[in-house]
Amino acid sequence: MTICFICFIGLGLMGQPMATNLHQAGAALVIPRRASDAVADLGNDRVEVLETPAEIGRAADLVILMLPTAKAVESVCLGSDGLISAMGSGKLVMDMGTTDGKTTLAVAERLREAHSAFVDAPVTGGRVGATNGKLTIFVGADSSEDYDRVAPALAVMGGNVTRIGPVGSGQAAKVINQLINFSTQVVVAEGIALARRSGLDLNTLIPALAGGAADSVVLQILGPRMAANDWTFTAHIEIAVNDMDIVLHAAKTRGMELKLAELVRVRWSDAEKAIGAEHDIAEIVRLVDPDFSGGGWHGGGDAFGSATAE
């Protein structure tokens, strides 16, 4: 990509490798001081460290957010010393985390009033996809001009980048992704638990399911980890709860009742209570069958250093 200045806020589990890939592709990064340790390996070459979102926003025309919650997005964009105080003609903010549609549209409108552009571009693919620059990215942009401005950066971070429609449509597509994703994870956990209780060899069964009607990316990634009691951290259980809340809110605002989604949300909430909010999503199998051993490492994050992984 052409060398340019990019402000990146949210250097957590996903944001750190995303920002690293942009830097390796030639971008100069402007980052918050409180998260600077996350990219310490990059050294001082083409890395500027500033304090507040406002200071960061003044330093470049493109600001990328990879934050854990909608509240964090609102705070960084609209709070005191927020990005909005640094906005103006030529500025563009791109939110790549998972944010509810109402917040997305509200923040976009406030930034438009400040004569700045907004693009929502939530991602999926986990830390592996982020590290390899192979994320799937759903893009909501109001104009081809806005999309073209962010396309070079998206090409560095993503392997499957699609402009879904106007602002808000990227997050709407991510809602569908998360509904299917977290529902499938619950079903896979129940299938793995039932298979083991049935005396089946999981290392034989999981490859046998490959290519059949029951196969999925979730099965091929989480199935072996569940079988091996491998709770290496990839994403918090609380992320599943949060995202299923977003799914159900989206359905409610459209006059829909998603009964299966409601049950899936209950199961993730049960897992959060029984296993722990910051434990890995693969550990939901322990909710189905406590005989699976547990106790994996879990990480953390804040408004400037997201721990989100999806």
C-alpha positions as CSV (number, residue, x, y, z in Angstrom):
1,M,0.0,0.0,0.0
2,T,1.1,3.6,-0.5
3,I,2.8,5.0,2.6
4,C,0.4,7.0,4.7
5,F,-0.4,8.0,8.3
6,I,-3.1,5.9,10.0
7,C,-4.3,6.4,13.5
8,F,-5.1,3.0,15.2
9,I,-7.0,2.8,18.4
10,G,-7.7,-0.6,19.9
11,L,-4.4,-2.6,20.0
12,G,-5.7,-5.7,21.6
13,L,-5.9,-9.4,20.6
14,M,-7.1,-8.4,17.1
15,G,-6.0,-4.9,16.7
16,Q,-2.3,-5.5,17.4
17,P,-1.7,-7.9,14.5
18,M,-3.9,-5.7,12.2
19,A,-1.9,-2.6,13.0
20,T,1.3,-4.5,12.7
21,N,0.4,-5.7,9.2
22,L,-0.4,-2.1,8.2
23,H,3.0,-1.0,9.5
24,Q,4.8,-3.7,7.6
25,A,2.9,-2.7,4.4
26,G,4.4,0.8,4.7
27,A,1.9,2.8,6.9
28,A,3.1,5.2,9.5
29,L,1.1,4.5,12.7
30,V,-0.3,7.0,15.3
31,I,-1.3,5.1,18.5
32,P,-2.4,5.8,22.1
33,R,0.4,5.8,24.7
34,R,-1.5,3.6,27.1
35,A,-1.5,0.8,24.5
36,S,2.0,1.4,23.0
37,D,3.5,-1.7,24.6
38,A,1.3,-3.8,22.3
39,V,3.4,-2.7,19.3
40,A,6.7,-2.2,21.0
41,D,8.3,-4.7,18.6
42,L,7.8,-2.1,15.8
43,G,10.3,0.3,17.4
44,N,10.1,4.0,16.8
45,D,10.3,3.9,13.0
46,R,7.0,5.3,11.6
47,V,5.3,5.0,15.0
48,E,4.1,8.1,16.8
49,V,2.6,7.9,20.3
50,L,0.1,10.4,21.5
51,E,-2.2,10.7,24.6
52,T,-5.9,11.4,23.8
53,P,-8.2,10.4,20.9
54,A,-8.4,14.1,20.0
55,E,-4.6,14.4,19.6
56,I,-4.5,11.1,17.7
57,G,-7.3,12.2,15.4
58,R,-5.5,15.5,14.5
59,A,-2.4,13.5,13.4
60,A,-3.9,11.7,10.4
61,D,-6.9,11.7,8.0
62,L,-7.7,8.0,8.6
63,V,-8.6,6.7,12.1
64,I,-9.2,3.0,12.6
65,L,-11.1,1.7,15.7
66,M,-10.9,-1.9,16.9
67,L,-12.6,-1.5,20.2
68,P,-14.4,-4.1,22.4
69,T,-17.8,-2.4,23.0
70,A,-20.2,0.1,21.6
71,K,-19.7,2.2,24.7
72,A,-16.0,2.3,24.0
73,V,-16.6,3.5,20.5
74,E,-19.0,6.3,21.7
75,S,-16.4,7.3,24.3
76,V,-13.5,7.5,21.9
77,C,-15.5,9.2,19.2
78,L,-17.8,11.5,21.1
79,G,-16.4,11.9,24.6
80,S,-14.4,14.7,26.1
81,D,-11.1,14.8,24.2
82,G,-12.7,12.5,21.7
83,L,-12.1,12.2,18.0
84,I,-15.0,14.5,17.2
85,S,-13.1,17.5,18.5
86,A,-10.4,16.8,15.9
87,M,-12.7,16.1,13.0
88,G,-13.1,18.2,9.8
89,S,-13.1,18.0,6.1
90,G,-10.9,15.1,4.8
91,K,-11.1,13.1,8.0
92,L,-12.5,9.5,8.0
93,V,-13.2,7.2,10.9
94,M,-13.5,3.4,10.3
95,D,-14.9,1.2,13.0
96,M,-13.8,-2.4,12.6
97,G,-15.1,-3.8,15.9
98,T,-18.6,-5.2,16.5
99,T,-20.9,-2.3,17.3
100,D,-24.7,-2.3,17.4
101,G,-26.5,-0.6,14.5
102,K,-28.0,2.2,16.6
103,T,-24.7,3.3,17.9
104,T,-23.1,3.0,14.5
105,L,-25.6,5.3,12.8
106,A,-25.6,7.8,15.7
107,V,-21.8,8.1,15.7
108,A,-21.7,8.4,11.9
109,E,-24.3,11.2,12.0
110,R,-22.4,13.1,14.7
111,L,-19.2,12.8,12.7
112,R,-21.0,13.9,9.5
113,E,-22.1,17.0,11.3
114,A,-18.4,17.6,12.0
115,H,-17.8,17.4,8.3
116,S,-16.1,14.0,8.5
117,A,-16.8,10.6,6.9
118,F,-17.5,7.3,8.7
119,V,-17.2,3.7,7.5
120,D,-18.2,0.6,9.4
121,A,-16.1,-2.5,8.6
122,P,-16.4,-5.2,11.2
123,V,-14.2,-8.3,10.8
124,T,-14.3,-12.0,11.5
125,G,-11.6,-14.6,11.3
126,G,-10.0,-14.5,14.8
127,R,-6.4,-13.7,15.7
128,V,-5.1,-16.2,13.1
129,G,-6.9,-14.3,10.3
130,A,-5.8,-11.0,11.8
131,T,-2.2,-12.1,11.9
132,N,-2.2,-13.6,8.4
133,G,-4.0,-10.6,6.9
134,K,-6.9,-12.9,5.9
135,L,-9.8,-11.5,7.8
136,T,-13.3,-11.4,6.3
137,I,-14.5,-7.8,6.4
138,F,-18.0,-6.5,5.9
139,V,-17.9,-2.9,4.8
140,G,-20.6,-0.2,5.1
141,A,-19.7,3.0,3.2
142,D,-22.0,5.7,2.0
143,S,-20.1,6.5,-1.2
144,S,-17.6,4.8,-3.5
145,E,-15.2,7.6,-2.6
146,D,-15.3,6.7,1.1
147,Y,-14.8,3.0,0.2
148,D,-11.9,3.7,-2.2
149,R,-10.1,5.7,0.6
150,V,-10.1,2.7,3.0
151,A,-9.7,-0.1,0.4
152,P,-5.9,-0.1,0.4
153,A,-5.8,-0.6,4.2
154,L,-8.6,-3.2,4.1
155,A,-6.7,-5.1,1.4
156,V,-3.7,-5.4,3.8
157,M,-5.8,-6.7,6.7
158,G,-8.4,-8.8,4.8
159,G,-8.6,-11.7,2.5
160,N,-12.3,-11.4,1.8
161,V,-13.4,-7.8,1.7
162,T,-17.0,-7.0,0.6
163,R,-18.8,-3.6,0.4
164,I,-22.2,-4.6,1.7
165,G,-23.9,-1.3,1.2
166,P,-24.2,2.1,3.0
167,V,-23.0,2.9,6.6
168,G,-24.6,0.5,9.0
169,S,-24.8,-2.4,6.5
170,G,-21.4,-3.8,7.5
171,Q,-22.5,-4.1,11.1
172,A,-25.9,-5.6,10.0
173,A,-23.9,-8.3,8.1
174,K,-21.8,-9.0,11.1
175,V,-24.9,-9.6,13.2
176,I,-25.9,-12.4,10.8
177,N,-22.4,-13.8,10.9
178,Q,-22.4,-13.8,14.7
179,L,-25.9,-15.4,14.9
180,I,-24.7,-18.3,12.7
181,N,-21.3,-18.5,14.3
182,F,-22.2,-18.6,18.0
183,S,-25.2,-20.8,17.3
184,T,-23.0,-23.3,15.5
185,Q,-20.5,-23.2,18.4
186,V,-23.2,-24.3,20.8
187,V,-24.3,-27.1,18.5
188,V,-20.7,-28.3,18.0
189,A,-20.2,-28.4,21.7
190,E,-23.3,-30.5,22.2
191,G,-22.3,-32.8,19.4
192,I,-18.8,-33.3,20.7
193,A,-20.0,-34.0,24.2
194,L,-22.6,-36.5,23.0
195,A,-20.1,-38.2,20.8
196,R,-17.7,-38.7,23.7
197,R,-20.4,-40.0,26.0
198,S,-21.4,-42.4,23.2
199,G,-17.9,-43.9,23.3
200,L,-16.8,-42.5,20.0
201,D,-13.1,-41.6,19.3
202,L,-13.3,-37.9,18.7
203,N,-10.0,-37.9,16.7
204,T,-11.6,-40.3,14.3
205,L,-15.1,-38.7,14.2
206,I,-14.2,-35.1,13.5
207,P,-12.2,-35.9,10.3
208,A,-15.0,-38.3,9.3
209,L,-17.5,-35.4,9.4
210,A,-15.4,-33.3,7.1
211,G,-17.0,-32.6,3.8
212,G,-20.4,-33.9,4.9
213,A,-23.5,-32.0,5.7
214,A,-22.4,-31.5,9.3
215,D,-19.0,-30.0,8.4
216,S,-18.2,-26.4,9.2
217,V,-15.3,-24.1,9.9
218,V,-16.4,-24.0,13.5
219,L,-16.3,-27.8,13.8
220,Q,-12.9,-28.1,12.2
221,I,-11.4,-25.4,14.4
222,L,-13.2,-25.9,17.8
223,G,-13.9,-29.6,17.5
224,P,-10.2,-30.7,17.8
225,R,-9.6,-28.2,20.6
226,M,-12.6,-29.5,22.6
227,A,-11.5,-33.1,22.0
228,A,-8.0,-32.2,23.3
229,N,-9.1,-30.0,26.2
230,D,-7.2,-27.2,24.6
231,W,-8.4,-24.0,26.1
232,T,-5.7,-21.8,24.5
233,F,-7.3,-18.3,24.6
234,T,-8.8,-17.0,21.3
235,A,-12.0,-15.2,22.4
236,H,-13.8,-14.5,25.7
237,I,-17.1,-16.2,26.5
238,E,-18.4,-12.7,27.3
239,I,-17.9,-11.7,23.7
240,A,-20.5,-14.3,22.7
241,V,-23.0,-13.0,25.3
242,N,-22.5,-9.4,24.1
243,D,-22.8,-10.3,20.4
244,M,-25.9,-12.4,21.0
245,D,-27.5,-9.5,22.8
246,I,-26.7,-7.4,19.7
247,V,-28.4,-10.1,17.5
248,L,-31.5,-10.2,19.6
249,H,-31.7,-6.4,19.8
250,A,-31.5,-6.2,16.0
251,A,-34.3,-8.8,15.6
252,K,-36.5,-7.0,18.1
253,T,-36.1,-3.6,16.4
254,R,-37.3,-5.3,13.2
255,G,-40.3,-6.9,14.9
256,M,-38.8,-10.4,14.8
257,E,-38.7,-13.2,17.4
258,L,-35.7,-15.5,16.9
259,K,-36.4,-18.4,19.3
260,L,-33.3,-20.4,18.6
261,A,-31.1,-17.2,19.0
262,E,-32.8,-16.7,22.4
263,L,-31.9,-20.2,23.5
264,V,-28.3,-19.8,22.2
265,R,-28.0,-16.6,24.2
266,V,-29.2,-18.4,27.3
267,R,-26.5,-21.1,26.8
268,W,-23.7,-18.6,26.5
269,S,-25.0,-16.7,29.5
270,D,-25.0,-20.0,31.4
271,A,-21.4,-20.6,30.3
272,E,-20.4,-17.2,31.5
273,K,-21.8,-17.9,34.9
274,A,-20.6,-21.4,35.3
275,I,-17.2,-21.2,33.6
276,G,-16.2,-17.5,33.6
277,A,-16.7,-14.5,31.4
278,E,-13.0,-14.3,30.4
279,H,-12.6,-18.0,29.6
280,D,-12.2,-19.2,26.1
281,I,-15.3,-19.9,23.9
282,A,-14.2,-23.5,23.3
283,E,-14.8,-24.2,27.0
284,I,-18.6,-24.0,26.4
285,V,-18.3,-27.8,25.9
286,R,-17.6,-28.0,29.7
287,L,-21.1,-26.6,30.2
288,V,-22.6,-29.5,28.3
289,D,-20.3,-32.1,29.9
290,P,-18.4,-31.1,33.0
291,D,-16.1,-34.2,32.5
292,F,-14.2,-32.1,30.0
293,S,-11.3,-30.6,32.0
294,G,-10.9,-26.8,32.1
295,G,-8.9,-23.9,33.3
296,G,-7.5,-22.1,30.3
297,W,-5.7,-18.8,30.2
298,H,-7.8,-15.7,29.7
299,G,-6.8,-12.2,28.7
300,G,-8.0,-8.7,29.2
301,G,-8.5,-5.4,27.4
302,D,-9.8,-1.8,27.8
303,A,-11.1,1.0,25.6
304,F,-7.7,1.5,24.1
305,G,-6.6,-2.1,23.9
306,S,-9.4,-4.4,22.8
307,A,-9.4,-8.1,23.7
308,T,-12.0,-8.8,21.1
309,A,-11.5,-11.8,18.9
310,E,-14.2,-13.1,16.5
